[in-house]
């Protein structure tokens, strides 16, 4: 299945170290003629980090998509009722975001966007990036893997020597994962 003409919600959450890879994937999605709605969690929208300034990321994402970023719960809530998205991706999906999704905690624009989108029984793609994916957060990832309409971008260990519990998505597989999820299939292999 192609992404041409698809309405894609593209969500950024607070795993800032992978923003650059996610933005590069976003550019490729736009080139495939997809209509992308950018969404950010509170932290990704507001915090400056060693990986860059929030304002710079906001400007770049809005330039790429040609749209204003959804960054409030109020603005994210209509996504489902108005049927604005065919598919949604959270890239990066922080451990905090995955834990909240797995336990139905909806307290950020990113989570509200996901919940609102899911009400229409459409695919939600998760691109994990967390230092604790093979630790305490593994249970939440397991819950999401066993929940209908959730699909995962394939992952690998980030640095097994110094961060043995850390996992990160393979950004080169974002487009293939979106296409596969639109067909109701999990891209394999999931573990790289």
C-alpha positions as CSV (number, residue, x, y, z in Angstrom):
1,X,0.0,0.0,0.0
2,X,1.2,3.5,-0.8
3,X,1.3,6.5,1.5
4,X,0.2,8.8,-1.5
5,X,-2.8,10.8,-0.3
6,X,-2.9,9.3,3.1
7,X,-3.6,11.5,6.1
8,X,-0.9,10.8,8.7
9,X,-0.7,12.1,12.2
10,X,3.0,12.4,13.0
11,X,3.6,12.7,16.8
12,X,6.9,13.6,18.5
13,X,7.4,12.8,22.2
14,X,10.3,13.4,24.5
15,X,13.1,11.1,23.3
16,X,15.0,14.0,21.9
17,X,18.1,12.1,20.9
18,X,16.1,10.6,17.9
19,X,14.4,13.8,16.7
20,X,16.8,14.2,13.8
21,X,16.2,10.7,12.5
22,X,12.5,11.1,12.9
23,X,12.5,14.4,11.0
24,X,14.5,12.8,8.1
25,X,11.8,10.1,7.9
26,X,9.1,12.8,8.0
27,X,10.7,14.5,5.0
28,X,10.6,11.3,3.0
29,X,6.9,10.8,3.9
30,X,6.1,14.2,2.6
31,X,7.9,13.5,-0.6
32,X,5.6,10.5,-1.0
33,X,2.7,12.9,-1.2
34,X,1.2,12.1,2.2
35,X,-0.8,14.8,4.1
36,X,1.0,15.0,7.5
37,X,-0.5,16.5,10.6
38,X,2.3,17.3,13.0
39,X,1.7,16.8,16.8
40,X,3.9,17.2,19.8
41,X,3.8,16.3,23.4
42,X,4.1,19.1,25.9
43,X,7.8,18.3,26.6
44,X,8.8,18.0,23.0
45,X,7.1,21.3,22.2
46,X,8.5,23.2,25.2
47,X,11.9,21.9,26.2
48,X,15.3,22.9,24.9
49,X,17.8,20.1,25.3
50,X,21.4,19.3,24.4
51,X,19.9,17.9,21.1
52,X,18.4,21.2,20.1
53,X,16.1,24.1,20.9
54,X,12.4,23.5,20.9
55,X,11.7,26.5,18.8
56,X,14.1,25.3,16.1
57,X,12.4,21.9,15.9
58,X,9.0,23.5,15.8
59,X,10.0,25.8,13.0
60,X,11.6,22.9,11.0
61,X,8.6,20.6,11.4
62,X,6.1,23.3,10.5
63,X,8.2,24.2,7.4
64,X,8.4,20.5,6.3
65,X,4.7,19.8,6.7
66,X,3.3,23.3,5.9
67,X,1.1,23.0,9.0
68,X,1.0,24.3,12.5
69,X,1.8,21.8,15.1
70,X,-1.0,20.5,17.3
71,X,0.4,21.0,20.9
72,X,-2.6,21.2,23.2
73,X,-5.0,18.5,24.4
74,X,-7.9,20.6,23.2
75,X,-6.6,20.8,19.6
76,X,-5.7,17.0,19.6
77,X,-9.2,15.8,20.8
78,X,-11.1,16.5,17.5
79,X,-8.7,14.2,15.4
80,X,-10.9,11.2,15.9
81,X,-14.4,12.7,15.8
82,X,-13.4,14.6,12.6
83,X,-11.7,11.6,11.0
84,X,-8.6,13.6,10.3
85,X,-6.1,10.6,10.1
86,X,-5.9,7.3,8.3
87,X,-2.9,6.3,10.3
88,X,-0.8,7.8,13.1
89,X,2.8,7.3,14.1
90,X,4.5,8.3,17.4
91,X,8.2,8.7,16.5
92,X,9.9,8.9,18.8
93,X,7.7,7.1,21.4
94,X,9.3,7.7,24.7
95,X,9.1,5.1,27.5
96,X,6.8,7.5,29.4
97,X,4.4,7.7,26.4
98,X,4.3,4.0,25.9
99,X,3.7,3.4,29.6
100,X,0.8,5.9,29.6
101,X,-0.7,4.4,26.4
102,X,-0.5,0.9,27.9
103,X,-2.3,2.1,31.0
104,X,-4.8,4.5,29.3
105,X,-3.4,7.6,30.8
106,X,-4.3,10.6,28.5
107,X,-2.6,13.7,29.8
108,X,-0.7,15.2,26.9
109,X,-1.5,16.3,23.4
110,X,0.4,13.3,22.0
111,X,-1.6,10.9,24.1
112,X,-5.0,12.6,23.3
113,X,-4.1,12.5,19.6
114,X,-3.4,8.8,19.8
115,X,-6.6,8.0,21.8
116,X,-8.7,10.2,19.6
117,X,-7.3,8.5,16.4
118,X,-7.7,5.0,17.9
119,X,-11.5,5.5,18.4
120,X,-11.8,5.0,14.7
121,X,-10.1,1.6,14.7
122,X,-7.2,2.8,12.6
123,X,-3.6,1.8,13.0
124,X,-1.2,3.5,15.5
125,X,2.5,3.0,14.8
126,X,4.9,3.1,17.7
127,X,8.6,3.9,17.1
128,X,10.1,3.2,20.6
129,X,13.1,5.1,21.9
130,X,13.7,4.5,25.6
131,X,16.6,3.7,28.0
132,X,14.3,1.2,29.8
133,X,12.6,-0.8,27.0
134,X,14.2,-4.0,28.1
135,X,13.7,-3.2,31.8
136,X,10.6,-1.9,33.6
137,X,9.0,-0.6,30.4
138,X,9.1,-4.0,28.8
139,X,5.7,-4.9,30.4
140,X,4.1,-1.8,28.7
141,X,5.6,-2.7,25.3
142,X,4.2,-6.2,25.8
143,X,0.8,-4.8,26.5
144,X,0.8,-2.6,23.4
145,X,2.1,-5.5,21.2
146,X,-1.0,-7.4,22.3
147,X,-3.5,-4.6,21.7
148,X,-5.4,-4.3,18.5
149,X,-4.4,-1.5,16.1
150,X,-0.9,-1.0,17.5
151,X,2.1,-1.7,15.3
152,X,5.8,-1.2,16.0
153,X,8.7,0.1,13.9
154,X,11.4,-2.6,14.3
155,X,13.8,-2.0,17.2
156,X,17.3,-2.8,18.2
157,X,19.3,-2.4,21.3
158,X,20.7,1.1,21.4
159,X,24.0,0.3,23.1
160,X,24.1,-3.1,24.8
161,X,27.4,-2.4,26.6
162,X,26.7,0.8,28.4
163,X,22.9,0.9,28.1
164,X,21.8,-2.8,28.1
165,X,18.1,-2.0,28.6
166,X,17.9,0.7,26.0
167,X,16.0,0.2,22.7
168,X,15.6,2.5,19.6
169,X,13.6,2.2,16.4
170,X,15.1,1.8,13.0
171,X,14.2,5.1,11.3
172,X,14.9,3.6,7.8
173,X,11.9,1.3,8.4
174,X,9.3,3.9,9.3
175,X,7.8,4.1,5.8
176,X,7.7,0.3,5.4
177,X,6.1,0.0,8.8
178,X,3.4,2.5,8.0
179,X,2.6,0.8,4.7
180,X,2.4,-2.6,6.4
181,X,0.2,-1.3,9.2
182,X,-2.2,0.2,6.7
183,X,-2.6,-3.4,5.5
184,X,-3.1,-4.6,9.0
185,X,0.2,-6.4,9.3
186,X,3.2,-6.0,11.7
187,X,6.4,-5.5,9.7
188,X,8.9,-8.3,10.4
189,X,11.3,-8.9,11.8
190,X,10.5,-6.7,14.7
191,X,13.8,-7.2,16.5
192,X,16.9,-6.3,14.6
